[in-house]
Amino acid sequence: MFAMEVLASSFSLSLNERTCLIVENTISIFKSWLGIPTRLPKIPSPCIPKALTQTFLQKTILHLRLVFSRLGTHSRVYAERHNLYCREVVGIYCFVGSELGDLLSEETWKMLLKVEIEVANIFLQGALSGTCEEIGQMLMSGILEHWLRSGLQNPELLSYFSLHARNWLHRKSAVETWARFCCGLSRRLLTVIYEVPWMGQGEVAEADISGTNENFLKNQKEYVVVDGLKNTDYKVFSLPNDLLAYFWIEFMFLFKDKTGSELSLIHIYEHTRPLYIS
């Protein structure tokens, strides 16, 4: 654990050609420890006792968060490189939630989600653009995806998410990502209640889910398919029926106004419509 602290201290360095190499190598080491391929020769993962697995994952999540502490403090020459480092760390968070989810305890899930929300607020509430907009979209998608994968029912954390999300309504990418998840949950809910097959990219996902038309409707009752920006970008989640309605309601009413009253889909559309007018 001490080695992690020493490595993470590199994220506080001012960037120049030498320190950029240090930061890049540090990120690669963290990735290698988690089993993510890197440009460096494979570094053996530390031998972590099973009893300390959650501590290791939680420390990793917290130490990597330090890369965002210097956002906006670098010269123009190195600002974009720092943004790329931020995007790489967000990719690590996405990997942890998507690929290592079965290893995460409830406390580790809560930590991952809270850190993602805090970082997303940095990129989505202000006037950042370019790579920062892309990072914000990755985080919004990651938060919603990880919440579904975790099955976490935590009103306090959801309120915390909603409190920050209401400041992201001016971000087209955030609203579109939220809408895709809501549509995916809505299609699944309609299928369960009315046995009506959903359309769109779900048809593409059919082969991945069942491989046969015979089981198509049956499998639609067990999976949520979230459309992507492209036909090949859809995501497929297994979600128990007892959580389906819960997450549908929580996600649909995620954005709230300053008085705390829920915003409907119509209000969201009216609020963000100028963003879609070219």
Residue, then its C-alpha position, 0 to 999 in steps of 0.5 A: m500500500f505504501a508503494m501506491e502512495v508513493l506512485a500517486s504522489s507523482f500526480s501532484l507534479s507540475l508537468n514537463e517532458r520528464t514528469c509527463l513520463i513519470v505520470e504515464n508510467t504511474i498510470s500504466i503501473f496501476k493499470s497493470w496491477l488491475g490486469i489492464p494491458t499497457r504499453l509497458p512490459k507486464i508488471p506482476s500484480p501485487c500478492i494481495p491476501k483475499a481479506l485485503t482485496q477491498t482495501f486494495l481496490q478502494k486505495t486504488i480508486l482513491h489514489l487515482r483520483l489525485v490525477f484530477s487535482r491539478l486540472g486547469t493548473h498546467s500551461r497550455v502546452y501540457a493542459e491537453r496532455h493532462n486531460l488525456y491522463c484524466r481520460e485514461v484514469v476514467g477508463i480505469y474506473c470504467f474497467v473496475g466497475s464493468e470488468l471487476g464488478d463481481l469482486l466489489s463489495e457494497e462499500t467499494w461500489k459506494m466509493l467508486l460511485k461517489v468518486e465518479i460523481e465528484v469527478a463528473n461534477i468537475f467536468l460537467q458543471g462548468a464550461l469545459s469542452g473538447t476532451c473534457e466534454e468527452i470525459g464527462q460523457m464517459l463518467m455519466s455513462g459509467i455512473l449509470e452503468h455501474w449503478l445498474r451492475s452493482g444493484l446498489q439501493n442507497p437513497e443517500l447516495l442517489s440524492y447526492f448524485s441528483l444534487h450534482a446532476r441538476n447542474w449538468l442539464h446544460r450538457k448535451s452529452a450528459v442528458e443524451t446518456w441519461a436518456r439512453f439509459c432511461c429508454g433501455l429501462s423503459r423498453r425492458l419494463l414494457t416487455v416485462i409488463y406487456e410482453v411487447p418486444w423492444m426495437g432499435q439496437g435491441e435487435v442487434a443485441e439479440a444475437d449476443i443475448s440468445g443467438t436464437n429467435e425462439n428465446f428472444l422475448k424470454n431474454q428481453k425480460e431478463y436484460v436491459v439494452v442501452d443504445g449507444l451513439k453507434n449501432t455497435d456501442y450498445k450495452v447489455f445488462s442483466l437486471p433482476n425484475d425486483l430492481l427494474a422498477y426501482f432503477w427505472i423510477e430513480f433514473m427517470f427522476l434523477f434531475k430535479d429543479k431547485t425546489g426539489s420537484e421532479l422534472s418529467l421527460i417533457h420538462i427535460y426536453e423543453h429545458t435542453r431543446p436549444l442544445y439540439i437545434s443546429 
